[in-house]
Amino acid sequence: MATINFLYRSNKDRASLTLRLLFRISDLPSKVMNKTTKQLVEYPYTDFTLAGDSKIFVTKEYWNKGFKEVITERKNSDVVIHNRNVEALIIQNELKYKLSHIEAFIIDEFNKCDPSTISKEWLKIQIDNCNNPKKNEIIPTDLISFFDYYLENKKNELNPPSVMKYKTIQMKLKNFQAYRKHTINVIDVNDSFKNEFIAYYKSENYAHNTIQREFSFIKTVCKRAKFLGLEVSHQLEGTTIKPEKVDSIYLDLIDLKKIEESTQETSENETAKDWLIISAYCGQRISDFMRFTIDMIRTEENQMYIDFTQKKTGKIMSIPLHTKIINILNKRGFQFPDKLTDQDYNKALKKVCEKAKINNIVYGGKEIDKRKVYDNYKKWELCSSHIGRRSFASNNYGTIPTSYLMYVSGHSTEAMFLKYVGKTNNDKAKEVAKYFK
């Protein structure tokens, strides 16, 4: 059973009421601290409280006073109205209707669901559906059309690079659908589809990890379809493709020293060289470090910091400037190098590393005719704008605590960070062993 109440939680004179959904899952045990005995007490249930913006606006004064003053009192089955202001009564009744309507709508939708699947996002969607009912909306059941629906549905949550990834996968699915000569429906994504998908991608010379990554995107889209009420395969959740372990390509400290000491032939290559050193000692993406300006720098207790917001994640960052970065600023009259486009930077970066003789042979993926071809190459051939960030993480792993490295790199979980630097739990165990010694 679920209950709903409304709260005025804003400091503003007029604001939207907060809708609070409270419910209990009886077969989900939980332990709660007893405030008197200070001991954990086990209950055979768990209580949940979710809150969302109701989009129903009132003034603070009316909610705290007017709404409670304009009331009716029942005496001997007769309604006695204390406030004869008809306009006030109309407003009161309108508000009562809005609150009771949204409450009934949410409770009705709640009763249709498995309570364990209900989340804050679910509540937000239901409030939006109640306030903005979609007339005769038809959700597409074929996978390619549902991609468009998904992107429209998520347009306020996905950043442009993510939208581009989904559109690219959708385009490949169109080619796959033409190849198989019949429509791919959302419900078709099962273990058999996975095998057919892998075979087709391999015939198109895609790398295994590209296949794995793009299949995971397809699963994400299908899970959204399930959330919105479409039927999906019962095999969907358990159908996965395991990634292959690929050695992380990065510039070690010896490589970076060779690059620092190298003499570049053009000013553009010298600029790319300085940006590479900056990226290798700040751990940021090109979308962030290429926007650095002197105005972002502050000094506190004789240490320089740079403050910025990560473009991809929206995280507000403040990181200390490494001496290597400060040296480059001083070399340039305390200015950052000139900005380069992603394409120009990637092109110049390879020339910088080639000139610095970063020639050791490594196994990795090189883009040839818009496909990544894995083989043994000279390391400079595999260098791109991402290598500075990966070098920062890899060179400092085991030296700087992982939690600090994650803060600077902006990774949300340790699992993501370890995957990024190509480390495993066995590597973590070895690092712990060093401390034991």
C-alpha positions as CSV (number, residue, x, y, z in Angstrom):
1,M,0.0,0.0,0.0
2,A,1.3,3.5,-0.9
3,T,0.4,6.9,0.5
4,I,1.1,10.4,-0.8
5,N,1.4,13.7,1.0
6,F,2.4,17.2,-0.2
7,L,5.0,19.5,1.4
8,Y,5.9,23.2,0.8
9,R,9.7,23.0,1.1
10,S,10.8,26.2,-0.7
11,N,12.0,29.4,0.9
12,K,10.4,31.4,-1.9
13,D,7.1,33.1,-1.6
14,R,5.6,31.0,-4.4
15,A,6.8,27.6,-5.4
16,S,5.8,24.1,-6.6
17,L,4.7,21.6,-3.9
18,T,6.8,18.6,-3.3
19,L,5.0,15.3,-3.7
20,R,6.2,12.6,-1.4
21,L,5.4,8.9,-2.1
22,L,5.7,6.5,0.9
23,F,5.4,2.7,0.5
24,R,6.5,-0.5,2.2
25,I,7.9,-3.7,0.7
26,S,6.8,-6.4,3.2
27,D,9.1,-9.2,2.1
28,L,12.3,-7.1,2.1
29,P,13.8,-7.3,5.6
30,S,15.7,-4.3,7.0
31,K,17.6,-3.2,10.1
32,V,16.7,0.1,11.8
33,M,18.5,1.8,14.7
34,N,16.3,2.1,17.8
35,K,16.7,5.7,18.9
36,T,16.1,4.8,22.6
37,T,18.3,1.6,22.9
38,K,20.7,2.6,20.2
39,Q,20.5,-1.0,18.9
40,L,19.7,-2.3,15.4
41,V,16.2,-3.8,15.3
42,E,15.3,-6.1,12.4
43,Y,12.0,-5.7,10.7
44,P,10.4,-8.0,8.1
45,Y,9.8,-5.1,5.8
46,T,11.5,-2.0,4.4
47,D,10.0,1.5,4.1
48,F,10.7,3.7,1.2
49,T,10.2,7.5,0.7
50,L,10.5,9.1,-2.7
51,A,10.0,12.8,-3.5
52,G,9.3,14.6,-6.7
53,D,8.3,18.0,-8.0
54,S,4.5,18.0,-8.3
55,K,4.5,21.1,-10.7
56,I,1.5,22.4,-8.7
57,F,2.3,26.0,-7.6
58,V,0.9,27.8,-4.6
59,T,2.1,30.7,-2.4
60,K,3.6,30.0,0.9
61,E,1.1,32.2,2.7
62,Y,-1.9,30.4,1.1
63,W,-0.5,27.0,1.8
64,N,0.3,27.8,5.4
65,K,-2.7,29.9,6.2
66,G,-5.2,30.5,3.4
67,F,-5.6,26.8,2.3
68,K,-6.2,25.8,6.0
69,E,-8.4,28.8,6.8
70,V,-10.8,28.4,3.8
71,I,-12.3,25.2,5.1
72,T,-15.7,23.5,5.5
73,E,-17.1,22.1,8.7
74,R,-19.7,19.4,8.8
75,K,-22.4,19.7,11.5
76,N,-25.4,17.3,11.5
77,S,-24.8,16.6,7.8
78,D,-24.9,20.3,7.0
79,V,-21.8,22.0,5.5
80,V,-21.1,25.4,7.1
81,I,-18.8,27.6,5.1
82,H,-16.7,29.9,7.3
83,N,-15.4,32.0,4.4
84,R,-18.1,33.3,2.1
85,N,-15.5,34.6,-0.5
86,V,-16.6,32.6,-3.6
87,E,-13.4,33.3,-5.5
88,A,-11.4,31.9,-2.6
89,L,-13.5,28.8,-2.5
90,I,-13.0,28.3,-6.2
91,I,-9.3,28.5,-5.8
92,Q,-9.4,26.1,-2.9
93,N,-11.5,23.6,-4.8
94,E,-9.2,23.8,-7.8
95,L,-6.2,23.1,-5.7
96,K,-8.0,20.2,-3.9
97,Y,-8.9,18.8,-7.3
98,K,-5.3,19.0,-8.6
99,L,-3.9,17.4,-5.5
100,S,-6.5,14.6,-5.4
101,H,-6.1,14.0,-9.1
102,I,-2.3,13.6,-9.1
103,E,-2.5,11.5,-5.9
104,A,-5.1,9.1,-7.5
105,F,-3.0,8.9,-10.7
106,I,0.2,8.0,-8.9
107,I,-1.5,5.5,-6.6
108,D,-3.1,3.9,-9.6
109,E,0.2,3.6,-11.5
110,F,1.9,2.3,-8.4
111,N,-0.6,-0.5,-8.1
112,K,0.2,-1.6,-11.6
113,C,3.9,-2.0,-10.8
114,D,6.3,-4.3,-8.9
115,P,7.2,-2.0,-6.0
116,S,10.8,-3.1,-6.1
117,T,11.2,-1.5,-9.6
118,I,9.9,1.9,-8.4
119,S,12.5,4.7,-8.3
120,K,12.7,8.4,-8.2
121,E,12.9,8.4,-12.0
122,W,9.7,6.4,-12.1
123,L,8.0,9.0,-9.9
124,K,9.2,11.8,-12.0
125,I,7.8,10.2,-15.2
126,Q,4.4,9.5,-13.6
127,I,4.1,13.1,-12.4
128,D,5.0,14.3,-15.9
129,N,2.5,11.9,-17.5
130,C,-0.2,13.1,-15.1
131,N,0.4,16.8,-15.7
132,N,1.0,16.4,-19.5
133,P,-1.1,13.5,-20.7
134,K,-0.1,12.3,-24.1
135,K,-3.2,11.6,-26.2
136,N,-3.2,8.3,-28.0
137,E,0.6,8.0,-27.9
138,I,1.9,5.0,-29.7
139,I,5.3,3.7,-28.6
140,P,7.0,2.0,-31.5
141,T,7.8,-1.7,-31.0
142,D,10.5,-2.0,-33.7
143,L,14.0,-1.4,-32.4
144,I,15.1,1.2,-35.0
145,S,12.1,3.4,-34.5
146,F,12.3,3.0,-30.8
147,F,15.8,4.4,-30.9
148,D,14.2,7.7,-32.1
149,Y,11.6,7.5,-29.4
150,Y,14.3,6.8,-26.8
151,L,16.4,9.8,-27.9
152,E,13.4,12.1,-27.8
153,N,12.4,10.8,-24.4
154,K,15.9,11.3,-23.1
155,K,16.7,14.6,-24.9
156,N,17.2,16.5,-21.6
157,E,19.5,13.9,-20.1
158,L,21.9,13.0,-22.9
159,N,24.8,15.1,-24.0
160,P,25.6,15.6,-27.7
161,P,28.4,13.0,-27.8
162,S,26.0,10.4,-26.3
163,V,23.3,11.2,-28.8
164,M,25.8,10.8,-31.6
165,K,26.8,7.4,-30.3
166,Y,23.2,6.2,-30.2
167,K,22.5,7.6,-33.7
168,T,25.7,5.8,-35.0
169,I,24.5,2.5,-33.5
170,Q,21.0,3.1,-35.0
171,M,22.6,3.5,-38.4
172,K,24.5,0.3,-38.1
173,L,21.3,-1.5,-37.0
174,K,19.6,-0.2,-40.2
175,N,22.3,-1.9,-42.2
176,F,22.0,-5.1,-40.1
177,Q,18.2,-5.1,-40.6
178,A,18.6,-4.7,-44.4
179,Y,21.1,-7.6,-44.3
180,R,18.8,-9.9,-42.3
181,K,15.8,-8.8,-44.5
182,H,13.2,-8.6,-41.8
183,T,12.4,-6.1,-39.0
184,I,14.1,-6.1,-35.7
185,N,11.6,-5.7,-32.9
186,V,12.4,-4.8,-29.3
187,I,11.2,-8.2,-28.2
188,D,13.7,-9.9,-30.6
189,V,16.7,-8.9,-28.6
190,N,17.6,-12.2,-27.0
191,D,20.4,-14.7,-27.0
192,S,19.8,-15.8,-30.6
193,F,19.8,-12.1,-31.7
194,K,23.1,-11.6,-29.8
195,N,24.8,-14.4,-31.8
196,E,23.4,-13.1,-35.1
197,F,24.5,-9.6,-34.1
198,I,28.1,-10.8,-33.3
199,A,28.4,-12.7,-36.6
200,Y,27.2,-9.7,-38.6
201,Y,29.6,-7.3,-36.9
202,K,32.5,-9.6,-37.3
203,S,31.7,-10.0,-41.0
204,E,32.0,-6.2,-41.2
205,N,35.4,-6.4,-39.5
206,Y,34.4,-4.7,-36.2
207,A,36.6,-5.3,-33.2
208,H,35.2,-7.5,-30.4
209,N,35.1,-4.7,-27.8
210,T,33.2,-2.5,-30.3
211,I,30.6,-5.3,-30.6
212,Q,30.4,-5.6,-26.9
213,R,30.1,-1.9,-26.2
214,E,27.4,-1.3,-28.9
215,F,25.4,-4.3,-27.8
216,S,25.3,-2.9,-24.3
217,F,23.9,0.3,-25.7
218,I,21.1,-1.7,-27.4
219,K,20.3,-3.4,-24.1
220,T,20.0,0.0,-22.4
221,V,17.5,1.1,-25.1
222,C,15.5,-2.2,-24.6
223,K,15.5,-1.8,-20.8
224,R,13.9,1.6,-21.3
225,A,11.3,0.0,-23.6
226,K,10.5,-2.4,-20.8
227,F,10.3,0.5,-18.3
228,L,7.7,2.2,-20.6
229,G,5.6,-0.9,-20.8
230,L,6.7,-2.7,-24.0
231,E,7.2,-6.4,-24.0
232,V,10.8,-7.5,-24.1
233,S,12.5,-11.0,-24.2
234,H,12.8,-12.8,-20.9
235,Q,16.4,-13.5,-21.9
236,L,17.3,-9.8,-22.2
237,E,18.8,-9.3,-18.7
238,G,21.0,-12.3,-18.9
239,T,22.1,-11.8,-22.5
240,T,25.6,-10.2,-22.4
241,I,28.9,-10.1,-24.3
242,K,32.0,-10.1,-22.2
243,P,34.7,-7.6,-23.2
244,E,38.2,-8.8,-24.2
245,K,41.0,-7.5,-22.1
246,V,43.2,-5.1,-24.1
247,D,46.4,-3.5,-22.8
248,S,46.0,0.2,-22.1
249,I,48.2,2.3,-24.3
250,Y,49.8,5.1,-22.3
251,L,52.9,7.2,-22.2
252,D,55.1,6.2,-19.2
253,L,57.4,8.7,-17.4
254,I,60.3,7.9,-19.7
255,D,58.1,8.6,-22.8
256,L,57.0,11.9,-21.3
257,K,60.5,12.9,-20.6
258,K,61.6,12.2,-24.2
259,I,58.6,14.3,-25.4
260,E,59.5,17.2,-23.1
261,E,63.1,17.2,-24.3
262,S,62.2,16.8,-28.0
263,T,62.6,19.7,-30.4
264,Q,59.5,20.1,-32.7
265,E,59.7,21.3,-36.2
266,T,56.6,23.6,-36.3
267,S,54.9,25.9,-33.9
268,E,51.7,23.9,-34.2
269,N,53.6,20.7,-33.1
270,E,55.2,22.7,-30.2
271,T,51.7,23.7,-29.2
272,A,50.5,20.2,-29.4
273,K,53.5,19.0,-27.4
274,D,52.7,21.5,-24.5
275,W,49.1,20.5,-24.5
276,L,50.1,16.8,-24.3
277,I,52.3,17.5,-21.3
278,I,49.5,19.5,-19.7
279,S,47.0,16.7,-20.2
280,A,49.4,14.0,-18.9
281,Y,49.7,16.0,-15.6
282,C,46.1,17.1,-15.1
283,G,44.2,13.9,-16.2
284,Q,41.4,15.7,-18.1
285,R,39.7,15.1,-21.3
286,I,40.4,17.3,-24.4
287,S,37.0,18.8,-24.1
288,D,38.1,20.2,-20.7
289,F,41.8,21.0,-20.9
290,M,41.6,22.6,-24.3
291,R,39.2,25.2,-22.6
292,F,41.6,26.1,-19.8
293,T,42.3,29.8,-19.3
294,I,44.3,31.8,-16.9
295,D,41.1,33.2,-15.4
296,M,40.3,29.7,-14.1
297,I,43.5,29.6,-11.9
298,R,43.5,30.6,-8.2
299,T,46.2,30.5,-5.6
300,E,45.7,29.3,-2.1
301,E,48.5,28.8,0.5
302,N,51.2,29.0,-2.2
303,Q,49.5,26.3,-4.3
304,M,47.9,27.0,-7.7
305,Y,44.5,25.4,-8.5
306,I,42.4,25.4,-11.6
307,D,38.6,25.5,-11.2
308,F,36.3,24.3,-14.0
309,T,33.2,22.2,-14.8
310,Q,33.7,19.0,-16.8
311,K,31.9,19.3,-20.1
312,K,30.9,15.6,-20.3
313,T,29.9,14.9,-16.7
314,G,28.9,18.4,-15.5
315,K,31.1,17.9,-12.4
316,I,32.6,21.0,-10.7
317,M,36.3,20.4,-10.5
318,S,39.2,22.0,-8.6
319,I,42.6,20.4,-9.1
320,P,46.1,21.4,-8.2
321,L,48.4,22.5,-11.0
322,H,51.4,20.2,-11.4
323,T,54.8,21.9,-11.6
324,K,55.1,20.6,-15.2
325,I,52.0,22.6,-16.1
326,I,53.2,25.7,-14.3
327,N,56.6,25.5,-16.2
328,I,54.7,25.5,-19.5
329,L,52.7,28.5,-18.4
330,N,55.8,30.4,-17.4
331,K,57.5,29.5,-20.7
332,R,54.6,31.1,-22.5
333,G,54.4,34.3,-20.4
334,F,52.0,32.7,-18.0
335,Q,49.5,31.8,-20.7
336,F,48.1,28.5,-21.9
337,P,49.1,27.4,-25.4
338,D,46.9,28.4,-28.4
339,K,43.7,26.3,-28.8
340,L,43.7,23.5,-31.4
341,T,40.7,21.7,-32.8
342,D,40.4,18.0,-31.9
343,Q,41.3,17.0,-35.4
344,D,44.4,19.2,-35.6
345,Y,45.5,18.2,-32.1
346,N,45.3,14.5,-32.9
347,K,47.2,14.9,-36.1
348,A,49.9,17.0,-34.6
349,L,50.1,14.7,-31.5
350,K,51.3,11.7,-33.6
351,K,54.0,13.9,-35.2
352,V,55.1,15.0,-31.8
353,C,55.4,11.5,-30.5
354,E,57.1,10.3,-33.7
355,K,59.7,13.1,-33.4
356,A,60.3,12.1,-29.8
357,K,61.0,8.6,-31.0
358,I,58.2,6.8,-29.0
359,N,58.9,3.8,-31.2
360,N,58.4,0.8,-28.8
361,I,56.1,-1.8,-30.4
362,V,52.8,-2.3,-28.6
363,Y,49.6,-4.1,-29.5
364,G,46.5,-1.9,-30.0
365,G,43.8,-0.7,-32.3
366,K,44.6,1.7,-35.1
367,E,41.9,3.3,-37.2
368,I,42.1,2.3,-40.8
369,D,39.3,3.2,-43.2
370,K,37.1,4.1,-40.2
371,R,37.6,0.7,-38.6
372,K,39.9,-0.1,-35.7
373,V,42.4,-2.8,-36.8
374,Y,44.2,-4.5,-33.9
375,D,47.9,-5.4,-34.5
376,N,51.4,-4.6,-33.4
377,Y,52.3,-0.9,-34.1
378,K,54.9,1.7,-33.0
379,K,53.4,3.4,-30.0
380,W,53.3,6.9,-31.6
381,E,50.9,5.5,-34.2
382,L,48.4,4.8,-31.5
383,C,48.6,8.1,-29.7
384,S,45.5,10.3,-29.7
385,S,44.0,13.1,-27.5
386,H,42.9,10.5,-24.9
387,I,46.4,9.3,-24.2
388,G,47.3,12.2,-21.8
389,R,44.4,11.4,-19.5
390,R,45.1,7.7,-19.5
391,S,48.8,8.3,-18.9
392,F,48.0,10.4,-15.8
393,A,45.9,7.6,-14.3
394,S,48.3,4.8,-15.2
395,N,51.5,6.6,-14.1
396,N,50.0,7.5,-10.7
397,Y,48.2,4.3,-10.0
398,G,49.7,2.8,-6.8
399,T,51.5,6.0,-6.0
400,I,48.6,8.3,-5.3
401,P,45.6,6.8,-3.4
402,T,43.0,5.6,-5.9
403,S,40.2,7.8,-4.4
404,Y,42.3,10.9,-5.1
405,L,43.1,9.8,-8.6
406,M,39.3,9.1,-9.2
407,Y,38.6,12.6,-8.0
408,V,41.0,14.2,-10.4
409,S,40.0,12.0,-13.4
410,G,36.3,12.3,-12.6
411,H,35.5,8.6,-12.6
412,S,32.4,7.8,-10.6
413,T,33.3,4.3,-9.4
414,E,36.5,2.4,-8.7
415,A,35.5,-0.4,-11.1
416,M,35.3,2.1,-13.9
417,F,38.6,3.6,-13.0
418,L,40.4,0.2,-12.8
419,K,38.9,-0.8,-16.2
420,Y,40.2,2.5,-17.6
421,V,43.8,1.9,-16.5
422,G,43.6,-1.8,-17.4
423,K,43.9,-3.0,-13.8
424,T,42.3,-6.0,-12.1
425,N,41.5,-7.1,-8.6
426,N,44.8,-9.1,-8.7
427,D,46.7,-5.8,-9.4
428,K,44.9,-4.3,-6.4
429,A,46.0,-7.2,-4.3
430,K,49.6,-6.7,-5.4
431,E,49.4,-3.0,-4.4
432,V,48.1,-3.9,-0.9
433,A,51.0,-6.4,-0.6
434,K,53.5,-3.6,-1.1
435,Y,52.0,-1.8,1.9
436,F,52.2,-5.0,4.0
437,K,55.9,-5.1,3.2
